[in-house]
Amino acid sequence: MRVHIGSDHAGLEIKARLIEWLEGKGYEPVDHGPFVFDATDDYPVFCLRAAEGVVGEPGSMGIVFGGSGNGEQIAANKVKGIRAALVWSEETAVLAREHNDANVISIGARQHSDAEMLHFIEVFLTTAFTGEERHVRRIGMLSDFETTGDLPPLPESAQDPAQGPAQDHGPDA
Protein backbone atom coordinates (compact mmCIF):
# COMPACT_ATOMS: atom_id res chain seq x y z
CA MET A 1 0.00 0.00 0.00
CA ARG A 2 1.23 3.50 -0.82
CA VAL A 3 1.15 5.96 2.06
CA HIS A 4 1.28 9.68 1.25
CA ILE A 5 2.96 11.83 3.89
CA GLY A 6 2.95 15.57 4.48
CA SER A 7 3.89 17.73 7.44
CA ASP A 8 5.32 21.03 8.46
CA HIS A 9 8.54 21.79 10.33
CA ALA A 10 7.08 20.32 13.56
CA GLY A 11 6.66 16.93 11.88
CA LEU A 12 9.92 16.89 9.93
CA GLU A 13 11.91 14.84 12.44
CA ILE A 14 9.29 12.10 12.96
CA LYS A 15 8.60 12.00 9.21
CA ALA A 16 12.11 10.71 8.48
CA ARG A 17 11.74 7.96 11.10
CA LEU A 18 8.22 7.16 9.87
CA ILE A 19 9.38 6.61 6.29
CA GLU A 20 11.97 4.07 7.44
CA TRP A 21 9.38 2.40 9.71
CA LEU A 22 6.80 2.19 6.88
CA GLU A 23 9.32 0.66 4.49
CA GLY A 24 10.22 -1.91 7.13
CA LYS A 25 6.53 -2.87 7.37
CA GLY A 26 6.22 -3.30 3.60
CA TYR A 27 4.45 0.00 2.83
CA GLU A 28 5.52 2.35 0.05
CA PRO A 29 5.84 5.85 1.54
CA VAL A 30 5.49 8.89 -0.71
CA ASP A 31 7.02 11.99 0.88
CA HIS A 32 5.34 15.25 -0.11
CA GLY A 33 7.61 17.37 2.08
CA PRO A 34 8.97 19.36 3.64
CA PHE A 35 12.49 18.16 3.00
CA VAL A 36 14.46 20.73 5.03
CA PHE A 37 13.72 22.50 8.30
CA ASP A 38 12.08 25.91 7.88
CA ALA A 39 10.39 27.21 11.04
CA THR A 40 8.12 29.41 8.91
CA ASP A 41 6.96 26.84 6.37
CA ASP A 42 3.26 26.52 5.57
CA TYR A 43 1.66 23.11 6.22
CA PRO A 44 -1.05 23.46 3.51
CA VAL A 45 1.66 23.28 0.84
CA PHE A 46 2.60 19.75 1.93
CA CYS A 47 -0.62 18.41 3.42
CA LEU A 48 -2.76 19.32 0.42
CA ARG A 49 -0.32 17.46 -1.83
CA ALA A 50 -0.38 14.40 0.42
CA ALA A 51 -4.19 14.43 0.38
CA GLU A 52 -4.26 14.85 -3.42
CA GLY A 53 -1.95 11.85 -3.63
CA VAL A 54 -4.42 9.73 -1.63
CA VAL A 55 -7.33 10.76 -3.85
CA GLY A 56 -5.26 10.12 -6.97
CA GLU A 57 -4.42 6.57 -5.86
CA PRO A 58 -7.51 4.72 -4.65
CA GLY A 59 -6.55 2.27 -1.92
CA SER A 60 -3.69 4.41 -0.66
CA MET A 61 -3.68 6.16 2.71
CA GLY A 62 -2.24 9.40 4.06
CA ILE A 63 -0.47 10.66 7.14
CA VAL A 64 -0.13 14.36 7.99
CA PHE A 65 1.76 15.87 10.94
CA GLY A 66 2.08 19.24 12.57
CA GLY A 67 2.51 20.66 16.03
CA SER A 68 -1.08 19.88 17.02
CA GLY A 69 -2.32 18.12 13.89
CA ASN A 70 -5.34 20.42 13.72
CA GLY A 71 -4.31 22.60 10.79
CA GLU A 72 -2.99 19.61 8.89
CA GLN A 73 -6.30 17.79 9.31
CA ILE A 74 -8.22 20.86 8.15
CA ALA A 75 -5.96 21.18 5.10
CA ALA A 76 -6.32 17.52 4.13
CA ASN A 77 -10.10 17.68 4.54
CA LYS A 78 -10.28 20.48 1.97
CA VAL A 79 -9.44 17.93 -0.74
CA LYS A 80 -12.58 16.36 -2.19
CA GLY A 81 -12.73 12.68 -1.27
CA ILE A 82 -10.59 12.94 1.84
CA ARG A 83 -11.79 11.94 5.28
CA ALA A 84 -8.95 12.99 7.57
CA ALA A 85 -9.18 12.23 11.29
CA LEU A 86 -7.23 13.88 14.08
CA VAL A 87 -5.96 10.97 16.17
CA TRP A 88 -4.69 11.26 19.72
CA SER A 89 -5.22 7.75 21.08
CA GLU A 90 -5.46 4.15 19.99
CA GLU A 91 -9.25 4.33 20.27
CA THR A 92 -9.53 7.38 18.01
CA ALA A 93 -7.32 5.62 15.44
CA VAL A 94 -9.58 2.55 15.51
CA LEU A 95 -12.82 4.54 15.31
CA ALA A 96 -11.50 6.74 12.50
CA ARG A 97 -11.15 3.64 10.37
CA GLU A 98 -14.00 1.43 11.63
CA HIS A 99 -16.72 4.10 11.68
CA ASN A 100 -15.53 6.85 9.35
CA ASP A 101 -13.45 4.95 6.79
CA ALA A 102 -10.90 7.76 7.19
CA ASN A 103 -8.19 7.67 4.56
CA VAL A 104 -5.85 10.19 6.21
CA ILE A 105 -4.58 10.29 9.79
CA SER A 106 -3.48 13.58 11.33
CA ILE A 107 -1.30 13.63 14.43
CA GLY A 108 0.16 16.39 16.59
CA ALA A 109 3.90 15.72 16.58
CA ARG A 110 4.39 17.94 19.63
CA GLN A 111 1.67 16.13 21.56
CA HIS A 112 3.01 12.56 21.54
CA SER A 113 6.20 10.55 21.71
CA ASP A 114 7.50 8.97 18.51
CA ALA A 115 6.51 5.54 19.85
CA GLU A 116 2.93 6.68 20.50
CA MET A 117 2.63 8.21 17.03
CA LEU A 118 3.96 5.10 15.32
CA HIS A 119 1.53 2.98 17.33
CA PHE A 120 -1.43 5.18 16.31
CA ILE A 121 -0.34 4.95 12.67
CA GLU A 122 0.03 1.17 12.81
CA VAL A 123 -3.44 0.83 14.34
CA PHE A 124 -4.89 3.20 11.73
CA LEU A 125 -3.27 1.42 8.77
CA THR A 126 -4.23 -2.07 9.95
CA THR A 127 -7.82 -1.40 11.04
CA ALA A 128 -10.56 -2.04 8.47
CA PHE A 129 -13.77 -0.11 7.89
CA THR A 130 -16.70 -2.11 9.29
CA GLY A 131 -18.97 -1.41 6.34
CA GLU A 132 -21.97 -1.24 8.69
CA GLU A 133 -25.00 0.31 7.02
CA ARG A 134 -25.22 3.25 9.46
CA HIS A 135 -21.60 4.19 8.79
CA VAL A 136 -21.98 3.79 5.03
CA ARG A 137 -25.11 5.96 5.19
CA ARG A 138 -23.37 8.72 7.14
CA ILE A 139 -20.33 8.75 4.87
CA GLY A 140 -22.73 8.89 1.91
CA MET A 141 -24.39 11.97 3.39
CA LEU A 142 -21.02 13.68 3.66
CA SER A 143 -20.02 12.68 0.13
CA ASP A 144 -23.33 13.91 -1.24
CA PHE A 145 -22.92 17.24 0.55
CA GLU A 146 -19.34 17.52 -0.70
CA THR A 147 -20.57 17.01 -4.27
CA THR A 148 -23.87 18.92 -4.29
CA GLY A 149 -23.73 21.31 -1.34
CA ASP A 150 -27.23 20.15 -0.37
CA LEU A 151 -27.79 19.47 3.31
CA PRO A 152 -29.26 16.07 4.22
CA PRO A 153 -32.92 16.27 5.26
CA LEU A 154 -33.68 16.72 8.93
CA PRO A 155 -34.98 13.58 10.64
CA GLU A 156 -38.22 13.49 12.58
CA SER A 157 -36.20 13.46 15.80
CA ALA A 158 -35.16 17.05 15.01
CA GLN A 159 -38.71 18.24 15.59
CA ASP A 160 -39.62 19.85 18.91
CA PRO A 161 -43.25 18.91 19.66
CA ALA A 162 -43.79 22.26 21.40
CA GLN A 163 -42.44 24.25 18.46
CA GLY A 164 -43.82 22.27 15.55
CA PRO A 165 -41.69 20.99 12.65
CA ALA A 166 -38.01 21.91 12.69
CA GLN A 167 -36.94 24.57 10.25
CA ASP A 168 -34.62 23.29 7.58
CA HIS A 169 -32.49 26.14 6.27
CA GLY A 170 -30.97 24.16 3.41
CA PRO A 171 -30.77 25.52 -0.14
CA ASP A 172 -34.30 24.42 -1.03
CA ALA A 173 -35.93 25.80 2.13
C-alpha positions as a Markdown table, in Angstrom:
| # | Residue | x | y | z |
|---|---|---|---|---|
| 1 | Met | 0.0 | 0.0 | 0.0 |
| 2 | Arg | 1.2 | 3.5 | -0.8 |
| 3 | Val | 1.1 | 6.0 | 2.1 |
| 4 | His | 1.3 | 9.7 | 1.2 |
| 5 | Ile | 3.0 | 11.8 | 3.9 |
| 6 | Gly | 3.0 | 15.6 | 4.5 |
| 7 | Ser | 3.9 | 17.7 | 7.4 |
| 8 | Asp | 5.3 | 21.0 | 8.5 |
| 9 | His | 8.5 | 21.8 | 10.3 |
| 10 | Ala | 7.1 | 20.3 | 13.6 |
| 11 | Gly | 6.7 | 16.9 | 11.9 |
| 12 | Leu | 9.9 | 16.9 | 9.9 |
| 13 | Glu | 11.9 | 14.8 | 12.4 |
| 14 | Ile | 9.3 | 12.1 | 13.0 |
| 15 | Lys | 8.6 | 12.0 | 9.2 |
| 16 | Ala | 12.1 | 10.7 | 8.5 |
| 17 | Arg | 11.7 | 8.0 | 11.1 |
| 18 | Leu | 8.2 | 7.2 | 9.9 |
| 19 | Ile | 9.4 | 6.6 | 6.3 |
| 20 | Glu | 12.0 | 4.1 | 7.4 |
| 21 | Trp | 9.4 | 2.4 | 9.7 |
| 22 | Leu | 6.8 | 2.2 | 6.9 |
| 23 | Glu | 9.3 | 0.7 | 4.5 |
| 24 | Gly | 10.2 | -1.9 | 7.1 |
| 25 | Lys | 6.5 | -2.9 | 7.4 |
| 26 | Gly | 6.2 | -3.3 | 3.6 |
| 27 | Tyr | 4.5 | 0.0 | 2.8 |
| 28 | Glu | 5.5 | 2.3 | 0.1 |
| 29 | Pro | 5.8 | 5.9 | 1.5 |
| 30 | Val | 5.5 | 8.9 | -0.7 |
| 31 | Asp | 7.0 | 12.0 | 0.9 |
| 32 | His | 5.3 | 15.2 | -0.1 |
| 33 | Gly | 7.6 | 17.4 | 2.1 |
| 34 | Pro | 9.0 | 19.4 | 3.6 |
| 35 | Phe | 12.5 | 18.2 | 3.0 |
| 36 | Val | 14.5 | 20.7 | 5.0 |
| 37 | Phe | 13.7 | 22.5 | 8.3 |
| 38 | Asp | 12.1 | 25.9 | 7.9 |
| 39 | Ala | 10.4 | 27.2 | 11.0 |
| 40 | Thr | 8.1 | 29.4 | 8.9 |
| 41 | Asp | 7.0 | 26.8 | 6.4 |
| 42 | Asp | 3.3 | 26.5 | 5.6 |
| 43 | Tyr | 1.7 | 23.1 | 6.2 |
| 44 | Pro | -1.0 | 23.5 | 3.5 |
| 45 | Val | 1.7 | 23.3 | 0.8 |
| 46 | Phe | 2.6 | 19.8 | 1.9 |
| 47 | Cys | -0.6 | 18.4 | 3.4 |
| 48 | Leu | -2.8 | 19.3 | 0.4 |
| 49 | Arg | -0.3 | 17.5 | -1.8 |
| 50 | Ala | -0.4 | 14.4 | 0.4 |
| 51 | Ala | -4.2 | 14.4 | 0.4 |
| 52 | Glu | -4.3 | 14.9 | -3.4 |
| 53 | Gly | -1.9 | 11.8 | -3.6 |
| 54 | Val | -4.4 | 9.7 | -1.6 |
| 55 | Val | -7.3 | 10.8 | -3.8 |
| 56 | Gly | -5.3 | 10.1 | -7.0 |
| 57 | Glu | -4.4 | 6.6 | -5.9 |
| 58 | Pro | -7.5 | 4.7 | -4.6 |
| 59 | Gly | -6.6 | 2.3 | -1.9 |
| 60 | Ser | -3.7 | 4.4 | -0.7 |
| 61 | Met | -3.7 | 6.2 | 2.7 |
| 62 | Gly | -2.2 | 9.4 | 4.1 |
| 63 | Ile | -0.5 | 10.7 | 7.1 |
| 64 | Val | -0.1 | 14.4 | 8.0 |
| 65 | Phe | 1.8 | 15.9 | 10.9 |
| 66 | Gly | 2.1 | 19.2 | 12.6 |
| 67 | Gly | 2.5 | 20.7 | 16.0 |
| 68 | Ser | -1.1 | 19.9 | 17.0 |
| 69 | Gly | -2.3 | 18.1 | 13.9 |
| 70 | Asn | -5.3 | 20.4 | 13.7 |
| 71 | Gly | -4.3 | 22.6 | 10.8 |
| 72 | Glu | -3.0 | 19.6 | 8.9 |
| 73 | Gln | -6.3 | 17.8 | 9.3 |
| 74 | Ile | -8.2 | 20.9 | 8.2 |
| 75 | Ala | -6.0 | 21.2 | 5.1 |
| 76 | Ala | -6.3 | 17.5 | 4.1 |
| 77 | Asn | -10.1 | 17.7 | 4.5 |
| 78 | Lys | -10.3 | 20.5 | 2.0 |
| 79 | Val | -9.4 | 17.9 | -0.7 |
| 80 | Lys | -12.6 | 16.4 | -2.2 |
| 81 | Gly | -12.7 | 12.7 | -1.3 |
| 82 | Ile | -10.6 | 12.9 | 1.8 |
| 83 | Arg | -11.8 | 11.9 | 5.3 |
| 84 | Ala | -8.9 | 13.0 | 7.6 |
| 85 | Ala | -9.2 | 12.2 | 11.3 |
| 86 | Leu | -7.2 | 13.9 | 14.1 |
| 87 | Val | -6.0 | 11.0 | 16.2 |
| 88 | Trp | -4.7 | 11.3 | 19.7 |
| 89 | Ser | -5.2 | 7.8 | 21.1 |
| 90 | Glu | -5.5 | 4.2 | 20.0 |
| 91 | Glu | -9.2 | 4.3 | 20.3 |
| 92 | Thr | -9.5 | 7.4 | 18.0 |
| 93 | Ala | -7.3 | 5.6 | 15.4 |
| 94 | Val | -9.6 | 2.5 | 15.5 |
| 95 | Leu | -12.8 | 4.5 | 15.3 |
| 96 | Ala | -11.5 | 6.7 | 12.5 |
| 97 | Arg | -11.1 | 3.6 | 10.4 |
| 98 | Glu | -14.0 | 1.4 | 11.6 |
| 99 | His | -16.7 | 4.1 | 11.7 |
| 100 | Asn | -15.5 | 6.8 | 9.3 |
| 101 | Asp | -13.5 | 4.9 | 6.8 |
| 102 | Ala | -10.9 | 7.8 | 7.2 |
| 103 | Asn | -8.2 | 7.7 | 4.6 |
| 104 | Val | -5.8 | 10.2 | 6.2 |
| 105 | Ile | -4.6 | 10.3 | 9.8 |
| 106 | Ser | -3.5 | 13.6 | 11.3 |
| 107 | Ile | -1.3 | 13.6 | 14.4 |
| 108 | Gly | 0.2 | 16.4 | 16.6 |
| 109 | Ala | 3.9 | 15.7 | 16.6 |
| 110 | Arg | 4.4 | 17.9 | 19.6 |
| 111 | Gln | 1.7 | 16.1 | 21.6 |
| 112 | His | 3.0 | 12.6 | 21.5 |
| 113 | Ser | 6.2 | 10.5 | 21.7 |
| 114 | Asp | 7.5 | 9.0 | 18.5 |
| 115 | Ala | 6.5 | 5.5 | 19.8 |
| 116 | Glu | 2.9 | 6.7 | 20.5 |
| 117 | Met | 2.6 | 8.2 | 17.0 |
| 118 | Leu | 4.0 | 5.1 | 15.3 |
| 119 | His | 1.5 | 3.0 | 17.3 |
| 120 | Phe | -1.4 | 5.2 | 16.3 |
| 121 | Ile | -0.3 | 5.0 | 12.7 |
| 122 | Glu | 0.0 | 1.2 | 12.8 |
| 123 | Val | -3.4 | 0.8 | 14.3 |
| 124 | Phe | -4.9 | 3.2 | 11.7 |
| 125 | Leu | -3.3 | 1.4 | 8.8 |
| 126 | Thr | -4.2 | -2.1 | 10.0 |
| 127 | Thr | -7.8 | -1.4 | 11.0 |
| 128 | Ala | -10.6 | -2.0 | 8.5 |
| 129 | Phe | -13.8 | -0.1 | 7.9 |
| 130 | Thr | -16.7 | -2.1 | 9.3 |
| 131 | Gly | -19.0 | -1.4 | 6.3 |
| 132 | Glu | -22.0 | -1.2 | 8.7 |
| 133 | Glu | -25.0 | 0.3 | 7.0 |
| 134 | Arg | -25.2 | 3.3 | 9.5 |
| 135 | His | -21.6 | 4.2 | 8.8 |
| 136 | Val | -22.0 | 3.8 | 5.0 |
| 137 | Arg | -25.1 | 6.0 | 5.2 |
| 138 | Arg | -23.4 | 8.7 | 7.1 |
| 139 | Ile | -20.3 | 8.7 | 4.9 |
| 140 | Gly | -22.7 | 8.9 | 1.9 |
| 141 | Met | -24.4 | 12.0 | 3.4 |
| 142 | Leu | -21.0 | 13.7 | 3.7 |
| 143 | Ser | -20.0 | 12.7 | 0.1 |
| 144 | Asp | -23.3 | 13.9 | -1.2 |
| 145 | Phe | -22.9 | 17.2 | 0.6 |
| 146 | Glu | -19.3 | 17.5 | -0.7 |
| 147 | Thr | -20.6 | 17.0 | -4.3 |
| 148 | Thr | -23.9 | 18.9 | -4.3 |
| 149 | Gly | -23.7 | 21.3 | -1.3 |
| 150 | Asp | -27.2 | 20.1 | -0.4 |
| 151 | Leu | -27.8 | 19.5 | 3.3 |
| 152 | Pro | -29.3 | 16.1 | 4.2 |
| 153 | Pro | -32.9 | 16.3 | 5.3 |
| 154 | Leu | -33.7 | 16.7 | 8.9 |
| 155 | Pro | -35.0 | 13.6 | 10.6 |
| 156 | Glu | -38.2 | 13.5 | 12.6 |
| 157 | Ser | -36.2 | 13.5 | 15.8 |
| 158 | Ala | -35.2 | 17.1 | 15.0 |
| 159 | Gln | -38.7 | 18.2 | 15.6 |
| 160 | Asp | -39.6 | 19.9 | 18.9 |
| 161 | Pro | -43.3 | 18.9 | 19.7 |
| 162 | Ala | -43.8 | 22.3 | 21.4 |
| 163 | Gln | -42.4 | 24.2 | 18.5 |
| 164 | Gly | -43.8 | 22.3 | 15.5 |
| 165 | Pro | -41.7 | 21.0 | 12.6 |
| 166 | Ala | -38.0 | 21.9 | 12.7 |
| 167 | Gln | -36.9 | 24.6 | 10.2 |
| 168 | Asp | -34.6 | 23.3 | 7.6 |
| 169 | His | -32.5 | 26.1 | 6.3 |
| 170 | Gly | -31.0 | 24.2 | 3.4 |
| 171 | Pro | -30.8 | 25.5 | -0.1 |
| 172 | Asp | -34.3 | 24.4 | -1.0 |
| 173 | Ala | -35.9 | 25.8 | 2.1 |
